[in-house]
Structures are given as C-alpha cells and as structure tokens.
Amino acid sequence: MLIKVRTLTGKEIELDIEPDYKHRLRREPFRNEDLQKHTEGFCESILRIYQVSRIKERVEEKEGIPPVQQRLIFGGKQMADDKTAAEYNLEGGATLHLVLALRGGCDA
C-alpha cells in the first residue's frame, strides 16, 4: 500500500508500507488459487495493523529524521505512535503531513 508523506516545504516522500514478507509472496508462484486469495486477504489485514511508529521509522530510513522529531498529521489530527493504520482509516494513496517537533528554549 503506497502512502505519501508531505513535509512543510512541500516535498513528498512516497512509502510502500507493506510487510516485507508480502514482497516474497509475490515472487513465489501459487499453485492453489484459493490459497492465493486467502494469503492476499491475510496480507491486507496485516497492512491495516501497521503501526504509526513503523511509518516514522520508514521516514527516518528515507530522510534521516529521527522518529522522536516527527509529528505525522492525517485528517487534521496528530497520529499517535501506538495506533495503527486501521485506527486512522488510512488507505492507499493517503497523504500524511510531516511536522518537525524541534525542542527549543533559551538558556537562562
């Protein structure tokens, strides 16, 4: 499932958030059509439980921004790390907005 993460500068990062094993399943031919349908349905279910924290890790892999500095926004709401794609009704083609949470302050 492809999603986009857009930064404040307008840069878009495209992420494929499917489990690694799904790529392997595509390469291996299936002999039983029913097994293939069942497996594809299972993979789709796994995608729905993909955690926001994992999406942040993928952004770090591509952009080098530590997850602790990332705030992902979807539908006008900040996404919690322990929530899943399903809990936000995240679907393929969705765009998340990335805001950096930079710690600041002044020395007194």
Summary of the structure (lengths in Angstrom):
residues: 108
radius of gyration: 16.7
end to end distance: 48.2
largest distance: 69.8
contacts: 255
relative contact order: 0.23
helix: 39%
strand: 23%
